[in-house]
Amino acid sequence: MQVSTKDQELLALLGENARMPVATLARRLGLSRTTVQARLERLERDGVISGYGLKLSDAYLSGLVRAHVLITIAPKSLSAVTAELAAIREVTTLHSVNGPFDLIAVIAAASIAELDQLIDRIGELAGVERTLSSIILSTRISR
């Protein structure tokens, strides 16, 4: 997929606010509204933009307790563990990684007690051999 420098700038602006009006995007990019609309349509058609989503406020997120849970799984358990984790709504992101752990889950809960129960629940899943958790104290950069 070919993405120009202006396309990257457009994607960055949409990352800040996916509901930004096309006229505002055009003004900030120094392009015409028609050009920006055409770029958006091309990026959508080419699959660069697959949708527009919800970005939660910092105020709301600061009320949640979040953690990274590093997970080691038994051989041939990836599909089953992934499906089990996908069914847990508090698992917000799941990464497959290399190294001593196989997966990193980002989880969010309303309290430390709920977070503790959630980590225990993940550790008890069939196919999960071990977990290591780190509570997220703050987010320094989020794009």
VEXPATI-896989 format. One record per atom (N, C-alpha, C, O, CB): atom name; x, y, z. Coordinates in pm, whole numbers, plus 50000, padded with zeros to 5 digits. Glycine has a CB too. Layout:
REM residues N
FIBA    a      c1      c2      c3
FIBA   CA       X       Y       Z
...
***
This chain:
REM residues 143
FIBA    a      c1      c2      c3
FIBA    N   50084   49882   50000
FIBA   CA   50000   50000   50000
FIBA    C   50089   50124   50000
FIBA    O   50178   50140   50084
FIBA   CB   49904   50000   50122
FIBA    N   50063   50209   49907
FIBA   CA   50138   50333   49897
FIBA    C   50069   50441   49980
FIBA    O   49952   50472   49958
FIBA   CB   50151   50377   49749
FIBA    N   50143   50497   50074
FIBA   CA   50090   50604   50158
FIBA    C   50189   50719   50152
FIBA    O   50305   50706   50193
FIBA   CB   50067   50556   50307
FIBA    N   50143   50832   50099
FIBA   CA   50229   50949   50085
FIBA    C   50248   51020   50219
FIBA    O   50183   50986   50318
FIBA   CB   50171   51046   49980
FIBA    N   50335   51117   50219
FIBA   CA   50357   51197   50339
FIBA    C   50230   51270   50380
FIBA    O   50198   51276   50499
FIBA   CB   50471   51298   50316
FIBA    N   50156   51325   50284
FIBA   CA   50030   51392   50316
FIBA    C   49927   51293   50370
FIBA    O   49850   51326   50460
FIBA   CB   49974   51463   50191
FIBA    N   49927   51171   50314
FIBA   CA   49837   51068   50366
FIBA    C   49871   51038   50512
FIBA    O   49781   51022   50595
FIBA   CB   49845   50940   50280
FIBA    N   49998   51029   50543
FIBA   CA   50041   51003   50681
FIBA    C   49998   51116   50772
FIBA    O   49955   51092   50885
FIBA   CB   50194   50985   50687
FIBA    N   50009   51240   50725
FIBA   CA   49963   51355   50804
FIBA    C   49812   51347   50826
FIBA    O   49763   51375   50935
FIBA   CB   50001   51488   50734
FIBA    N   49739   51310   50722
FIBA   CA   49595   51295   50731
FIBA    C   49559   51186   50834
FIBA    O   49469   51206   50916
FIBA   CB   49535   51261   50594
FIBA    N   49628   51073   50828
FIBA   CA   49603   50965   50923
FIBA    C   49634   51008   51066
FIBA    O   49564   50970   51160
FIBA   CB   49686   50841   50886
FIBA    N   49739   51088   51084
FIBA   CA   49773   51137   51218
FIBA    C   49662   51227   51271
FIBA    O   49625   51218   51388
FIBA   CB   49907   51212   51215
FIBA    N   49609   51316   51186
FIBA   CA   49499   51403   51229
FIBA    C   49375   51321   51265
FIBA    O   49308   51350   51364
FIBA   CB   49465   51504   51119
FIBA    N   49345   51220   51185
FIBA   CA   49231   51134   51215
FIBA    C   49254   51055   51344
FIBA    O   49159   51025   51417
FIBA   CB   49204   51039   51099
FIBA    N   49379   51022   51371
FIBA   CA   49413   50954   51496
FIBA    C   49385   51041   51617
FIBA    O   49350   50991   51724
FIBA   CB   49558   50911   51495
FIBA    N   49402   51172   51602
FIBA   CA   49372   51266   51709
FIBA    C   49222   51280   51729
FIBA    O   49172   51286   51841
FIBA   CB   49435   51403   51680
FIBA    N   49149   51286   51615
FIBA   CA   49003   51304   51620
FIBA    C   48944   51252   51490
FIBA    O   48945   51321   51388
FIBA   CB   48966   51455   51643
FIBA    N   48891   51130   51495
FIBA   CA   48836   51068   51374
FIBA    C   48710   51138   51324
FIBA    O   48666   51113   51212
FIBA   CB   48806   50922   51400
FIBA    N   48651   51223   51407
FIBA   CA   48529   51296   51366
FIBA    C   48559   51437   51315
FIBA    O   48467   51516   51293
FIBA   CB   48432   51304   51483
FIBA    N   48687   51469   51296
FIBA   CA   48723   51602   51248
FIBA    C   48661   51624   51109
FIBA    O   48678   51540   51021
FIBA   CB   48878   51618   51244
FIBA    N   48593   51734   51089
FIBA   CA   48530   51761   50959
FIBA    C   48634   51769   50847
FIBA    O   48748   51812   50869
FIBA   CB   48449   51891   50965
FIBA    N   48592   51729   50729
FIBA   CA   48682   51729   50614
FIBA    C   48736   51870   50588
FIBA    O   48852   51886   50551
FIBA   CB   48609   51676   50489
FIBA    N   48652   51971   50607
FIBA   CA   48698   52110   50586
FIBA    C   48812   52145   50682
FIBA    O   48907   52213   50643
FIBA   CB   48581   52209   50605
FIBA    N   48802   52099   50805
FIBA   CA   48908   52126   50903
FIBA    C   49034   52048   50867
FIBA    O   49145   52100   50876
FIBA   CB   48862   52088   51046
FIBA    N   49017   51923   50825
FIBA   CA   49132   51843   50782
FIBA    C   49203   51913   50665
FIBA    O   49325   51924   50663
FIBA   CB   49087   51700   50741
FIBA    N   49124   51959   50570
FIBA   CA   49180   52026   50452
FIBA    C   49259   52150   50491
FIBA    O   49369   52173   50442
FIBA   CB   49069   52063   50354
FIBA    N   49202   52230   50580
FIBA   CA   49268   52353   50623
FIBA    C   49400   52319   50693
FIBA    O   49501   52384   50667
FIBA   CB   49177   52434   50718
FIBA    N   49400   52220   50781
FIBA   CA   49520   52185   50857
FIBA    C   49627   52121   50769
FIBA    O   49746   52129   50799
FIBA   CB   49484   52090   50970
FIBA    N   49583   52057   50659
FIBA   CA   49679   51994   50568
FIBA    C   49724   52087   50456
FIBA    O   49820   52058   50385
FIBA   CB   49618   51869   50508
FIBA    N   49654   52199   50440
FIBA   CA   49687   52291   50331
FIBA    C   49643   52236   50196
FIBA    O   49706   52262   50093
FIBA   CB   49836   52319   50329
FIBA    N   49534   52159   50196
FIBA   CA   49480   52100   50074
FIBA    C   49335   52143   50057
FIBA    O   49273   52196   50149
FIBA   CB   49492   51946   50076
FIBA    N   49282   52119   49937
FIBA   CA   49140   52150   49915
FIBA    C   49054   52041   49980
FIBA    O   49099   51929   50004
FIBA   CB   49109   52161   49762
FIBA    N   48930   52080   50008
FIBA   CA   48836   51985   50068
FIBA    C   48815   51865   49977
FIBA    O   48808   51751   50023
FIBA   CB   48701   52054   50098
FIBA    N   48805   51890   49847
FIBA   CA   48783   51784   49749
FIBA    C   48900   51686   49747
FIBA    O   48881   51565   49738
FIBA   CB   48763   51844   49609
FIBA    N   49022   51739   49755
FIBA   CA   49141   51654   49757
FIBA    C   49144   51566   49881
FIBA    O   49175   51447   49872
FIBA   CB   49268   51739   49751
FIBA    N   49110   51623   49995
FIBA   CA   49109   51546   50119
FIBA    C   49002   51439   50113
FIBA    O   49026   51325   50154
FIBA   CB   49086   51638   50240
FIBA    N   48884   51473   50062
FIBA   CA   48777   51374   50050
FIBA    C   48820   51259   49959
FIBA    O   48793   51143   49988
FIBA   CB   48648   51440   49997
FIBA    N   48887   51292   49848
FIBA   CA   48934   51189   49756
FIBA    C   49040   51101   49822
FIBA    O   49040   50979   49803
FIBA   CB   48992   51254   49628
FIBA    N   49129   51161   49901
FIBA   CA   49231   51083   49973
FIBA    C   49165   50989   50073
FIBA    O   49204   50872   50084
FIBA   CB   49330   51176   50044
FIBA    N   49067   51039   50147
FIBA   CA   48996   50954   50244
FIBA    C   48930   50835   50174
FIBA    O   48940   50722   50221
FIBA   CB   48890   51037   50319
FIBA    N   48863   50862   50063
FIBA   CA   48796   50754   49990
FIBA    C   48897   50652   49939
FIBA    O   48870   50532   49944
FIBA   CB   48716   50812   49872
FIBA    N   49013   50698   49890
FIBA   CA   49116   50607   49841
FIBA    C   49174   50525   49955
FIBA    O   49192   50404   49941
FIBA   CB   49228   50684   49771
FIBA    N   49202   50589   50070
FIBA   CA   49258   50518   50185
FIBA    C   49158   50413   50237
FIBA    O   49199   50306   50281
FIBA   CB   49294   50617   50296
FIBA    N   49030   50445   50234
FIBA   CA   48928   50348   50274
FIBA    C   48920   50234   50173
FIBA    O   48917   50117   50211
FIBA   CB   48790   50418   50287
FIBA    N   48916   50268   50046
FIBA   CA   48905   50167   49939
FIBA    C   49027   50073   49939
FIBA    O   49012   49953   49918
FIBA   CB   48892   50236   49801
FIBA    N   49146   50128   49964
FIBA   CA   49269   50048   49964
FIBA    C   49289   49971   50094
FIBA    O   49385   49894   50107
FIBA   CB   49388   50138   49940
FIBA    N   49200   49992   50190
FIBA   CA   49210   49917   50315
FIBA    C   49306   49975   50417
FIBA    O   49331   49912   50520
FIBA   CB   49249   49781   50285
FIBA    N   49359   50093   50391
FIBA   CA   49445   50158   50490
FIBA    C   49361   50201   50609
FIBA    O   49399   50181   50724
FIBA   CB   49520   50281   50428
FIBA    N   49245   50260   50579
FIBA   CA   49148   50294   50683
FIBA    C   49039   50187   50677
FIBA    O   48969   50174   50577
FIBA   CB   49088   50440   50663
FIBA    N   49027   50110   50786
FIBA   CA   48927   50004   50787
FIBA    C   48804   50042   50867
FIBA    O   48706   49967   50870
FIBA   CB   48986   49876   50842
FIBA    N   48808   50156   50933
FIBA   CA   48694   50201   51011
FIBA    C   48734   50316   51101
FIBA    O   48850   50354   51108
FIBA   CB   48636   50086   51093
FIBA    N   48636   50369   51169
FIBA   CA   48656   50480   51260
FIBA    C   48605   50436   51396
FIBA    O   48497   50378   51407
FIBA   CB   48583   50610   51211
FIBA    N   48684   50462   51499
FIBA   CA   48648   50407   51629
FIBA    C   48636   50510   51739
FIBA    O   48649   50631   51719
FIBA   CB   48748   50307   51668
FIBA    N   48610   50456   51853
FIBA   CA   48590   50535   51973
FIBA    C   48724   50556   52044
FIBA    O   48801   50461   52061
FIBA   CB   48489   50467   52066
FIBA    N   48751   50677   52086
FIBA   CA   48869   50706   52167
FIBA    C   48817   50759   52300
FIBA    O   48751   50862   52306
FIBA   CB   48966   50809   52096
FIBA    N   48849   50686   52406
FIBA   CA   48800   50724   52538
FIBA    C   48881   50840   52594
FIBA    O   49000   50854   52563
FIBA   CB   48805   50604   52635
FIBA    N   48818   50922   52675
FIBA   CA   48885   51039   52731
FIBA    C   48988   50998   52836
FIBA    O   48976   50893   52899
FIBA   CB   48782   51136   52792
FIBA    N   49088   51082   52853
FIBA   CA   49188   51058   52957
FIBA    C   49123   51055   53095
FIBA    O   49164   50978   53181
FIBA   CB   49298   51167   52952
FIBA    N   49022   51138   53115
FIBA   CA   48953   51143   53244
FIBA    C   48887   51008   53275
FIBA    O   48894   50960   53388
FIBA   CB   48848   51256   53245
FIBA    N   48824   50948   53176
FIBA   CA   48761   50818   53196
FIBA    C   48866   50710   53218
FIBA    O   48856   50630   53310
FIBA   CB   48672   50782   53077
FIBA    N   48967   50709   53133
FIBA   CA   49072   50606   53143
FIBA    C   49147   50614   53275
FIBA    O   49190   50512   53329
FIBA   CB   49170   50620   53028
FIBA    N   49163   50735   53328
FIBA   CA   49236   50749   53454
FIBA    C   49161   50685   53570
FIBA    O   49220   50657   53674
FIBA   CB   49262   50897   53484
FIBA    N   49031   50661   53553
FIBA   CA   48952   50595   53656
FIBA    C   48961   50443   53652
FIBA    O   48913   50375   53742
FIBA   CB   48810   50636   53644
FIBA    N   49023   50391   53546
FIBA   CA   49039   50246   53533
FIBA    C   49178   50204   53582
FIBA    O   49273   50282   53577
FIBA   CB   49018   50202   53386
FIBA    N   49187   50082   53628
FIBA   CA   49316   50023   53664
FIBA    C   49350   49931   53548
FIBA    O   49276   49838   53517
FIBA   CB   49311   49945   53803
FIBA    N   49465   49958   53485
FIBA   CA   49505   49879   53369
FIBA    C   49635   49806   53398
FIBA    O   49714   49847   53483
FIBA   CB   49521   49969   53245
FIBA    N   49655   49697   53326
FIBA   CA   49777   49618   53346
FIBA    C   49815   49548   53217
FIBA    O   49731   49521   53131
FIBA   CB   49759   49516   53459
FIBA    N   49945   49519   53206
FIBA   CA   49995   49429   53103
FIBA    C   50006   49292   53168
FIBA    O   50062   49280   53277
FIBA   CB   50133   49477   53043
FIBA    N   49954   49190   53103
FIBA   CA   49967   49054   53153
FIBA    C   50044   48976   53048
FIBA    O   49994   48952   52938
FIBA   CB   49827   48989   53182
FIBA    N   50167   48937   53083
FIBA   CA   50249   48856   52994
FIBA    C   50211   48711   53018
FIBA    O   50204   48666   53132
FIBA   CB   50402   48880   53019
FIBA    N   50187   48637   52911
FIBA   CA   50129   48504   52921
FIBA    C   50215   48403   52845
FIBA    O   50249   48423   52729
FIBA   CB   49985   48502   52866
FIBA    N   50251   48295   52913
FIBA   CA   50316   48181   52849
FIBA    C   50210   48074   52832
FIBA    O   50138   48041   52927
FIBA   CB   50439   48129   52932
FIBA    N   50201   48019   52711
FIBA   CA   50099   47918   52686
FIBA    C   50162   47783   52652
FIBA    O   50277   47776   52609
FIBA   CB   50006   47962   52573
FIBA    N   50085   47677   52673
FIBA   CA   50129   47542   52639
FIBA    C   50134   47528   52488
FIBA    O   50063   47597   52416
FIBA   CB   50035   47434   52701
FIBA    N   50220   47438   52439
FIBA   CA   50226   47415   52294
FIBA    C   50088   47382   52237
FIBA    O   50008   47311   52299
FIBA   CB   50324   47301   52261
FIBA    N   50062   47434   52119
FIBA   CA   49938   47412   52045
FIBA    C   49813   47465   52115
FIBA    O   49703   47419   52086
FIBA   CB   49921   47265   52019
FIBA    N   49829   47559   52206
FIBA   CA   49715   47617   52278
FIBA    C   49679   47757   52233
FIBA    O   49585   47817   52286
FIBA   CB   49744   47618   52425
FIBA    N   49753   47811   52137
FIBA   CA   49734   47951   52098
FIBA    C   49590   47982   52057
FIBA    O   49532   48079   52106
FIBA   CB   49827   47985   51983
FIBA    N   49532   47903   51970
FIBA   CA   49396   47932   51923
FIBA    C   49294   47929   52036
FIBA    O   49210   48017   52047
FIBA   CB   49355   47832   51815
FIBA    N   49303   47827   52121
FIBA   CA   49207   47813   52230
FIBA    C   49223   47926   52332
FIBA    O   49123   47983   52378
FIBA   CB   49223   47677   52300
FIBA    N   49346   47959   52368
FIBA   CA   49370   48065   52466
FIBA    C   49327   48199   52408
FIBA    O   49268   48281   52479
FIBA   CB   49518   48070   52509
FIBA    N   49356   48223   52282
FIBA   CA   49316   48347   52217
FIBA    C   49163   48362   52218
FIBA    O   49111   48470   52246
FIBA   CB   49370   48353   52073
FIBA    N   49093   48255   52189
FIBA   CA   48947   48258   52189
FIBA    C   48892   48286   52329
FIBA    O   48798   48363   52346
FIBA   CB   48890   48125   52136
FIBA    N   48952   48224   52430
FIBA   CA   48910   48247   52569
FIBA    C   48934   48392   52609
FIBA    O   48850   48454   52674
FIBA   CB   48984   48152   52665
FIBA    N   49050   48445   52572
FIBA   CA   49082   48584   52606
FIBA    C   48991   48681   52533
FIBA    O   48953   48785   52588
FIBA   CB   49229   48615   52574
FIBA    N   48956   48649   52409
FIBA   CA   48866   48736   52331
FIBA    C   48729   48745   52396
FIBA    O   48659   48844   52378
FIBA   CB   48853   48684   52188
FIBA    N   48690   48643   52469
FIBA   CA   48560   48642   52534
FIBA    C   48557   48723   52664
FIBA    O   48450   48747   52720
FIBA   CB   48519   48499   52563
FIBA    N   48674   48765   52710
FIBA   CA   48682   48846   52833
FIBA    C   48682   48992   52791
FIBA    O   48780   49040   52734
FIBA   CB   48811   48810   52917
FIBA    N   48573   49063   52819
FIBA   CA   48559   49201   52769
FIBA    C   48663   49295   52826
FIBA    O   48693   49397   52763
FIBA   CB   48421   49253   52800
FIBA    N   48719   49266   52943
FIBA   CA   48820   49354   53004
FIBA    C   48956   49343   52935
FIBA    O   49044   49426   52960
FIBA   CB   48835   49321   53152
FIBA    N   48975   49243   52850
FIBA   CA   49097   49233   52770
FIBA    C   49079   49329   52653
FIBA    O   49001   49303   52561
FIBA   CB   49124   49084   52721
FIBA    N   49151   49441   52657
FIBA   CA   49133   49544   52555
FIBA    C   49222   49525   52434
FIBA    O   49187   49567   52324
FIBA   CB   49159   49680   52616
FIBA    N   49337   49461   52454
FIBA   CA   49431   49438   52346
FIBA    C   49504   49308   52374
FIBA    O   49532   49275   52489
FIBA   CB   49531   49556   52331
FIBA    N   49536   49234   52268
FIBA   CA   49614   49112   52282
FIBA    C   49720   49109   52174
FIBA    O   49689   49117   52055
FIBA   CB   49524   48985   52275
FIBA    N   49846   49098   52217
FIBA   CA   49959   49095   52124
FIBA    C   50026   48959   52130
FIBA    O   50041   48901   52237
FIBA   CB   50062   49208   52157
FIBA    N   50064   48907   52015
FIBA   CA   50149   48789   52007
FIBA    C   50292   48840   51998
FIBA    O   50323   48926   51917
FIBA   CB   50111   48696   51882
FIBA    N   50381   48786   52083
FIBA   CA   50518   48837   52091
FIBA    C   50618   48722   52090
FIBA    O   50582   48606   52110
FIBA   CB   50536   48924   52217
FIBA    N   50745   48758   52068
FIBA   CA   50850   48657   52079
FIBA    C   50918   48673   52214
FIBA    O   50896   48771   52285
FIBA   CB   50952   48670   51963
FIBA    N   51001   48577   52250
FIBA   CA   51072   48583   52377
FIBA    C   51015   48482   52474
FIBA    O   50951   48385   52433
FIBA   CB   51064   48723   52437
FIBA    N   51038   48502   52603
FIBA   CA   50995   48403   52702
FIBA    C   50844   48394   52720
FIBA    O   50794   48296   52774
FIBA   CB   51058   48435   52834
FIBA    N   50771   48494   52674
FIBA   CA   50624   48493   52681
FIBA    C   50568   48486   52540
FIBA    O   50634   48526   52444
FIBA   CB   50571   48618   52755
FIBA    N   50448   48434   52529
FIBA   CA   50386   48417   52398
FIBA    C   50288   48529   52364
FIBA    O   50274   48568   52248
FIBA   CB   50314   48284   52391
FIBA    N   50221   48581   52467
FIBA   CA   50119   48683   52448
FIBA    C   50135   48793   52552
FIBA    O   50185   48770   52662
FIBA   CB   49979   48622   52456
FIBA    N   50091   48913   52515
FIBA   CA   50078   49022   52612
FIBA    C   49935   49074   52599
FIBA    O   49893   49120   52492
FIBA   CB   50184   49138   52587
FIBA    N   49861   49065   52708
FIBA   CA   49724   49117   52712
FIBA    C   49725   49248   52788
FIBA    O   49792   49260   52891
FIBA   CB   49625   49015   52778
FIBA    N   49653   49346   52738
FIBA   CA   49630   49470   52812
FIBA    C   49488   49458   52866
FIBA    O   49393   49437   52790
FIBA   CB   49650   49600   52721
FIBA    N   49475   49472   52997
FIBA   CA   49345   49456   53060
FIBA    C   49309   49582   53138
FIBA    O   49397   49656   53181
FIBA   CB   49343   49332   53153
FIBA    N   49180   49605   53156
FIBA   CA   49132   49722   53229
FIBA    C   49018   49680   53319
FIBA    O   48928   49606   53279
FIBA   CB   49087   49835   53131
FIBA    N   49022   49729   53443
FIBA   CA   48918   49698   53541
FIBA    C   48886   49823   53621
FIBA    O   48962   49920   53621
FIBA   CB   48962   49582   53634
FIBA    N   48774   49818   53690
FIBA   CA   48728   49934   53767
FIBA    C   48802   49949   53900
FIBA    O   48803   50057   53958
FIBA   CB   48580   49924   53793
FIBA    N   48864   49841   53949
FIBA   CA   48933   49848   54078
FIBA    C   49047   49748   54082
FIBA    O   49057   49659   53997
FIBA   CB   48834   49820   54194
FIBA    N   49132   49763   54181
FIBA   CA   49243   49669   54202
FIBA    C   49187   49529   54229
FIBA    O   49240   49431   54179
FIBA   CB   49333   49716   54319
FIBA    N   49081   49521   54308
FIBA   CA   49022   49391   54341
FIBA    C   48973   49322   54214
FIBA    O   48996   49202   54195
FIBA   CB   48905   49408   54440
FIBA    N   48905   49396   54127
FIBA   CA   48859   49338   54001
FIBA    C   48975   49298   53912
FIBA    O   48971   49194   53846
FIBA   CB   48768   49436   53927
FIBA    N   49079   49381   53910
FIBA   CA   49198   49350   53831
FIBA    C   49262   49221   53882
FIBA    O   49302   49136   53802
FIBA   CB   49300   49467   53838
FIBA    N   49271   49205   54012
FIBA   CA   49329   49086   54073
FIBA    C   49249   48962   54033
FIBA    O   49308   48859   53998
FIBA   CB   49332   49100   54225
FIBA    N   49117   48972   54038
FIBA   CA   49032   48858   53998
FIBA    C   49049   48825   53850
FIBA    O   49050   48709   53811
FIBA   CB   48885   48889   54028
FIBA    N   49063   48928   53770
FIBA   CA   49079   48910   53626
FIBA    C   49212   48840   53594
FIBA    O   49217   48750   53510
FIBA   CB   49072   49045   53555
FIBA    N   49318   48882   53662
FIBA   CA   49448   48819   53640
FIBA    C   49443   48672   53683
FIBA    O   49498   48586   53615
FIBA   CB   49560   48895   53719
FIBA    N   49377   48643   53795
FIBA   CA   49359   48505   53839
FIBA    C   49281   48425   53735
FIBA    O   49315   48311   53703
FIBA   CB   49287   48499   53976
FIBA    N   49176   48486   53681
FIBA   CA   49093   48419   53580
FIBA    C   49175   48384   53457
FIBA    O   49162   48274   53401
FIBA   CB   48974   48509   53539
FIBA    N   49260   48476   53414
FIBA   CA   49346   48451   53297
FIBA    C   49443   48338   53328
FIBA    O   49464   48249   53245
FIBA   CB   49423   48580   53256
FIBA    N   49501   48340   53447
FIBA   CA   49597   48236   53485
FIBA    C   49536   48097   53495
FIBA    O   49606   47997   53481
FIBA   CB   49658   48271   53616
FIBA    N   49405   48090   53518
FIBA   CA   49336   47961   53530
FIBA    C   49286   47906   53397
FIBA    O   49235   47794   53393
FIBA   CB   49220   47976   53623
FIBA    N   49300   47981   53288
FIBA   CA   49254   47932   53158
FIBA    C   49332   47808   53117
FIBA    O   49453   47800   53139
FIBA   CB   49267   48042   53051
FIBA    N   49262   47712   53058
FIBA   CA   49328   47593   53006
FIBA    C   49427   47634   52898
FIBA    O   49393   47708   52806
FIBA   CB   49224   47492   52950
FIBA    N   49549   47587   52909
FIBA   CA   49653   47621   52812
FIBA    C   49745   47732   52858
FIBA    O   49851   47752   52798
FIBA   CB   49590   47660   52683
FIBA    N   49708   47805   52963
FIBA   CA   49795   47909   53017
FIBA    C   49887   47844   53120
FIBA    O   49841   47786   53218
FIBA   CB   49711   48026   53081
FIBA    N   50018   47855   53096
FIBA   CA   50114   47794   53187
FIBA    C   50159   47890   53296
FIBA    O   50183   47850   53410
FIBA   CB   50233   47745   53110
FIBA    N   50171   48020   53259
FIBA   CA   50222   48117   53356
FIBA    C   50189   48257   53311
FIBA    O   50176   48283   53191
FIBA   CB   50374   48101   53376
FIBA    N   50176   48347   53407
FIBA   CA   50153   48489   53377
FIBA    C   50246   48575   53461
FIBA    O   50293   48533   53567
FIBA   CB   50004   48528   53402
FIBA    N   50271   48693   53412
FIBA   CA   50345   48795   53486
FIBA    C   50276   48926   53457
FIBA    O   50258   48963   53341
FIBA   CB   50499   48799   53444
FIBA    N   50236   48998   53561
FIBA   CA   50156   49119   53544
FIBA    C   50229   49243   53590
FIBA    O   50308   49240   53685
FIBA   CB   50026   49105   53620
FIBA    N   50201   49352   53522
FIBA   CA   50251   49484   53561
FIBA    C   50138   49583   53549
FIBA    O   50078   49598   53443
FIBA   CB   50373   49527   53474
FIBA    N   50108   49653   53659
FIBA   CA   50005   49755   53657
FIBA    C   50058   49878   53585
FIBA    O   50172   49919   53607
FIBA   CB   49958   49791   53801
FIBA    N   49977   49936   53499
FIBA   CA   50014   50057   53427
FIBA    C   49988   50176   53518
FIBA    O   49874   50200   53558
FIBA   CB   49935   50071   53291
FIBA    N   50092   50249   53551
FIBA   CA   50078   50366   53638
FIBA    C   50030   50489   53561
FIBA    O   49944   50563   53608
FIBA   CB   50211   50396   53706
FIBA    N   50087   50509   53443
FIBA   CA   50044   50620   53358
FIBA    C   50084   50592   53216
FIBA    O   50171   50509   53189
FIBA   CB   50104   50754   53406
FIBA    N   50020   50661   53124
FIBA   CA   50053   50649   52983
FIBA    C   50123   50777   52940
FIBA    O   50064   50885   52948
FIBA   CB   49926   50622   52896
FIBA    N   50244   50766   52897
FIBA   CA   50323   50885   52860
FIBA    C   50299   50927   52715
FIBA    O   50299   51046   52684
FIBA   CB   50472   50858   52882
FIBA    N   50277   50829   52626
FIBA   CA   50250   50859   52485
FIBA    C   50143   50764   52438
FIBA    O   50153   50643   52460
FIBA   CB   50380   50847   52397
FIBA    N   50039   50816   52373
FIBA   CA   49934   50733   52313
FIBA    C   49898   50795   52179
FIBA    O   49855   50910   52173
FIBA   CB   49809   50722   52407
FIBA    N   49913   50720   52074
FIBA   CA   49883   50772   51939
FIBA    C   49773   50694   51877
FIBA    O   49734   50722   51764
FIBA   CB   50007   50769   51849
***
